[in-house]
Amino acid sequence: MAVRDGGGSAPVGSQEQAVDRVRETVARSRRYGAVAPETVRRLAERALVASRGDEPEAVKRTKRSLHEIYGAYLPERAPGYPGLLRDIGAAVGGGDPDAVAAAVSRAMRVHASTRERLPYLREFYAAVFGAVPTPAVVQDLACGLNPLAFGSMGLPAQTTYLASDIDSQQMEFLDRALDLLEVEHRVEVVDLVSGAVPAQHADVTLVLKTLPLLERQRAGAGWELVDALRSPFVVVSFPTRSLGQRSKGMFQTYSAAFEAQAAERGWTFDQAEIANELIYIVRR
């Protein structure tokens, strides 16, 4: 028998079943099948409320939300991860550093965020890691394909790299690619908005172009994440142009928001702007 709350709302059991149906429908789609179930379920719950229980509409809303936070950064066709792994493996086996760098760059072009950063990759990481003590452990949250840039970060070979995101196929690819590149690492699938903040200590945590996406899903989620991190240094960045290369006053909006939050928490920080990215290196 379904359990009802005291306010005459729909039966709890039927609500949960509706969420499951929406989640399962979205998960069967080719584009979003690899997304963490927690992410899809959370967005499905919100979509069902917004659509007043209309399940087909909730499926559309869930896919739209996934596009905004995930799908827009990837190509329309599924990334060719097996071929990219073969290219990286062949380049590593050939022993030519230039060939390895070229194969890694081709892989990084699959994701919009890393593709945008490629022209100034070394400059970007010189600014980041030149401002902090040399880390033994780096954590990269909502990482996309950013861990592939390890060779451009100027870090010691023995550095441990912890990477997480919501795409299980992407994380499997990174795990195998970082093995080939001989980077000490651990990868996991994590939905940051659900409160699954990694508990491990890291000397530096990267949260690159991520806070606006978390805040879009739930107000306060991004700042709660940063507060919960076990890192003395946190690198937060914001895009200053959209994927369509429009500025929309993004620098002013994000800089004002960040600096207000930093003042409230008593953080000290360095600021840099490189190409279309506003960077804050926070000491806590």
C-alpha positions as CSV (number, residue, x, y, z in Angstrom):
1,M,0.0,0.0,0.0
2,A,1.4,3.4,-1.0
3,V,2.3,5.8,1.9
4,R,0.8,9.3,1.7
5,D,2.1,12.4,3.5
6,G,-0.3,14.5,5.5
7,G,-0.7,17.2,2.9
8,G,-2.6,15.3,0.3
9,S,0.3,15.0,-2.1
10,A,0.8,12.1,-4.5
11,P,1.7,8.7,-3.0
12,V,5.3,8.5,-2.0
13,G,5.7,5.1,-3.6
14,S,4.3,6.3,-6.9
15,Q,6.6,9.4,-6.8
16,E,9.6,7.1,-6.4
17,Q,8.5,4.9,-9.2
18,A,8.0,7.8,-11.5
19,V,11.5,9.1,-10.7
20,D,12.8,5.6,-11.5
21,R,11.0,5.5,-14.8
22,V,12.3,8.9,-15.9
23,R,15.8,8.0,-14.8
24,E,15.8,4.7,-16.6
25,T,14.5,6.3,-19.8
26,V,17.2,8.9,-19.7
27,A,19.8,6.2,-18.9
28,R,18.9,4.2,-21.9
29,S,19.7,7.1,-24.2
30,R,23.0,6.7,-26.0
31,R,24.2,10.2,-25.0
32,Y,23.5,10.0,-21.3
33,G,23.9,6.3,-20.5
34,A,27.3,6.8,-18.9
35,V,26.2,9.5,-16.5
36,A,26.3,8.7,-12.8
37,P,22.9,7.3,-11.7
38,E,22.8,9.7,-8.8
39,T,23.1,12.7,-11.1
40,V,20.3,11.5,-13.4
41,R,18.0,10.6,-10.5
42,R,18.6,14.0,-8.8
43,L,17.8,15.9,-12.0
44,A,14.8,13.6,-12.7
45,E,13.3,14.4,-9.3
46,R,13.6,18.1,-10.0
47,A,12.2,17.7,-13.5
48,L,9.1,15.8,-12.3
49,V,8.3,18.6,-9.8
50,A,8.7,21.2,-12.6
51,S,6.6,19.2,-15.0
52,R,3.9,18.5,-12.4
53,G,4.3,14.8,-12.8
54,D,4.3,14.7,-16.6
55,E,6.8,11.9,-17.2
56,P,7.6,12.6,-20.9
57,E,8.1,16.2,-20.1
58,A,10.3,15.3,-17.2
59,V,12.4,13.2,-19.5
60,K,12.9,16.2,-21.8
61,R,13.7,18.5,-18.9
62,T,16.2,16.0,-17.4
63,K,18.0,15.7,-20.8
64,R,18.0,19.5,-21.1
65,S,19.6,19.8,-17.7
66,L,22.2,17.1,-18.6
67,H,23.0,19.0,-21.8
68,E,23.7,22.2,-19.9
69,I,26.0,20.6,-17.3
70,Y,27.6,17.9,-19.4
71,G,26.5,17.2,-23.0
72,A,27.3,20.7,-24.3
73,Y,31.0,20.0,-23.6
74,L,31.2,16.9,-25.7
75,P,30.8,16.1,-29.4
76,E,27.5,15.0,-30.8
77,R,28.9,11.6,-31.6
78,A,30.3,9.4,-28.8
79,P,34.0,10.1,-28.2
80,G,36.2,7.5,-29.8
81,Y,38.0,6.5,-26.6
82,P,39.3,3.1,-27.9
83,G,41.0,4.8,-30.8
84,L,42.4,7.6,-28.7
85,L,43.9,5.0,-26.3
86,R,45.5,3.2,-29.2
87,D,47.1,6.5,-30.4
88,I,48.4,7.3,-26.9
89,G,49.7,3.7,-26.4
90,A,51.4,3.7,-29.8
91,A,53.0,7.1,-29.1
92,V,54.3,6.0,-25.7
93,G,55.6,2.8,-27.2
94,G,57.5,4.7,-29.8
95,G,59.3,6.7,-27.2
96,D,58.9,10.1,-28.9
97,P,57.8,12.8,-26.5
98,D,56.5,15.0,-29.3
99,A,54.3,12.1,-30.6
100,V,53.0,11.5,-27.0
101,A,52.1,15.2,-26.6
102,A,50.3,15.2,-30.0
103,A,48.3,12.1,-29.1
104,V,47.3,13.6,-25.7
105,S,46.3,16.9,-27.3
106,R,44.1,15.0,-29.8
107,A,42.3,13.4,-26.9
108,M,41.9,16.6,-25.0
109,R,40.2,18.2,-28.0
110,V,37.2,15.9,-27.4
111,H,36.1,18.0,-24.4
112,A,35.3,21.7,-24.9
113,S,36.9,22.9,-21.6
114,T,40.2,21.3,-22.3
115,R,40.1,22.1,-25.9
116,E,39.8,25.8,-25.0
117,R,42.8,25.6,-22.7
118,L,45.1,23.8,-25.1
119,P,46.7,27.0,-26.7
120,Y,47.9,28.3,-23.3
121,L,48.2,25.0,-21.3
122,R,51.7,25.5,-20.0
123,E,51.1,29.2,-19.2
124,F,48.0,28.2,-17.3
125,Y,49.7,25.6,-15.1
126,A,52.8,27.7,-14.6
127,A,50.4,30.3,-13.1
128,V,48.6,27.7,-10.9
129,F,51.5,25.6,-9.6
130,G,54.0,28.4,-9.5
131,A,51.8,30.0,-6.8
132,V,51.7,27.0,-4.4
133,P,54.2,24.7,-2.8
134,T,55.0,21.6,-4.9
135,P,52.2,19.2,-4.2
136,A,52.5,15.5,-3.5
137,V,48.7,14.9,-4.1
138,V,46.6,16.9,-6.6
139,Q,42.8,16.4,-6.7
140,D,40.8,17.4,-9.8
141,L,37.0,17.6,-9.3
142,A,34.6,17.5,-12.3
143,C,37.8,17.0,-14.2
144,G,36.6,16.3,-17.7
145,L,39.8,15.3,-19.7
146,N,42.0,17.8,-17.7
147,P,44.1,15.0,-16.1
148,L,45.6,14.3,-19.5
149,A,47.4,17.7,-19.2
150,F,49.6,16.2,-16.4
151,G,52.7,16.4,-18.7
152,S,52.2,20.2,-19.0
153,M,51.7,20.8,-15.3
154,G,55.4,20.9,-14.4
155,L,54.8,18.5,-11.5
156,P,57.2,15.8,-10.2
157,A,56.7,12.4,-11.8
158,Q,55.8,10.8,-8.4
159,T,52.8,13.2,-7.9
160,T,49.5,11.4,-7.2
161,Y,46.6,12.6,-9.2
162,L,43.0,12.1,-8.0
163,A,40.4,12.7,-10.6
164,S,36.6,12.5,-10.6
165,D,33.6,13.3,-12.7
166,I,30.1,12.1,-13.5
167,D,30.9,10.1,-16.7
168,S,31.8,6.5,-16.1
169,Q,33.1,5.9,-19.7
170,Q,35.3,9.0,-19.5
171,M,36.7,7.9,-16.1
172,E,37.5,4.5,-17.5
173,F,39.3,6.1,-20.4
174,L,41.3,8.4,-18.1
175,D,42.2,5.4,-15.9
176,R,43.7,3.5,-18.9
177,A,45.3,6.6,-20.4
178,L,47.0,7.6,-17.2
179,D,48.3,4.1,-16.8
180,L,49.8,4.3,-20.3
181,L,51.3,7.7,-19.4
182,E,52.7,6.3,-16.1
183,V,50.9,8.8,-13.9
184,E,50.2,7.7,-10.4
185,H,46.5,8.2,-10.1
186,R,43.0,7.2,-8.9
187,V,39.8,8.0,-10.7
188,E,36.2,7.7,-9.5
189,V,32.7,8.6,-10.6
190,V,31.3,11.2,-8.3
191,D,28.2,13.4,-8.2
192,L,29.4,16.5,-6.3
193,V,25.9,18.0,-5.9
194,S,24.6,15.0,-4.0
195,G,27.1,15.7,-1.2
196,A,29.6,13.0,-2.2
197,V,32.6,15.3,-1.5
198,P,35.8,13.2,-1.7
199,A,37.1,12.8,1.9
200,Q,40.8,12.4,1.1
201,H,43.4,15.1,1.8
202,A,45.0,16.7,-1.2
203,D,47.7,19.4,-1.2
204,V,46.0,21.2,-4.1
205,T,42.4,20.8,-5.3
206,L,41.4,22.0,-8.8
207,V,37.8,23.1,-9.3
208,L,38.1,24.4,-12.8
209,K,35.1,26.1,-14.6
210,T,32.8,24.0,-12.3
211,L,31.2,26.2,-9.6
212,P,28.7,27.9,-12.0
213,L,27.5,24.5,-13.1
214,L,27.1,23.3,-9.6
215,E,25.3,26.5,-8.6
216,R,23.0,26.1,-11.5
217,Q,21.9,22.8,-10.2
218,R,21.4,23.9,-6.6
219,A,22.1,27.3,-5.1
220,G,25.0,27.1,-2.7
221,A,26.2,23.7,-3.9
222,G,29.5,25.1,-5.2
223,W,30.5,27.0,-2.1
224,E,29.5,24.1,0.1
225,L,31.8,21.9,-1.9
226,V,34.8,24.3,-1.5
227,D,34.1,24.6,2.2
228,A,34.2,20.8,2.6
229,L,37.5,20.2,0.8
230,R,40.5,19.0,2.8
231,S,43.1,21.0,0.9
232,P,45.2,24.0,2.0
233,F,45.1,25.3,-1.5
234,V,42.1,25.3,-3.8
235,V,42.2,26.5,-7.4
236,V,38.9,27.8,-8.6
237,S,38.4,29.1,-12.2
238,F,35.5,30.6,-14.1
239,P,34.9,31.1,-17.8
240,T,34.9,34.6,-19.0
241,R,33.2,33.7,-22.3
242,S,30.4,31.2,-23.1
243,L,31.0,28.2,-25.3
244,G,29.7,30.4,-28.1
245,Q,32.5,32.9,-27.2
246,R,30.2,35.6,-25.9
247,S,31.3,37.5,-22.7
248,K,27.8,38.4,-21.3
249,G,29.5,40.3,-18.5
250,M,30.8,37.0,-17.1
251,F,34.1,38.4,-15.7
252,Q,32.3,41.0,-13.6
253,T,29.6,38.6,-12.5
254,Y,31.9,35.8,-11.4
255,S,34.6,38.0,-9.9
256,A,32.1,39.8,-7.8
257,A,30.5,36.6,-6.6
258,F,33.8,34.9,-5.8
259,E,35.3,37.9,-4.0
260,A,32.1,38.3,-1.8
261,Q,32.3,34.6,-0.8
262,A,36.1,34.8,-0.1
263,A,35.6,37.9,2.1
264,E,32.9,36.2,4.0
265,R,35.2,33.2,4.7
266,G,38.4,35.2,5.3
267,W,40.2,33.5,2.4
268,T,43.4,35.0,0.9
269,F,43.9,34.4,-2.8
270,D,45.9,35.3,-5.9
271,Q,44.0,36.1,-9.1
272,A,45.0,35.7,-12.7
273,E,43.3,35.9,-16.0
274,I,44.6,33.7,-18.9
275,A,42.7,33.9,-22.2
276,N,39.1,33.2,-21.4
277,E,39.6,31.9,-17.9
278,L,39.5,33.8,-14.6
279,I,41.6,31.9,-12.0
280,Y,41.7,32.2,-8.2
281,I,44.3,30.4,-6.1
282,V,42.9,30.2,-2.6
283,R,44.9,29.7,0.6
284,R,42.8,28.4,3.5
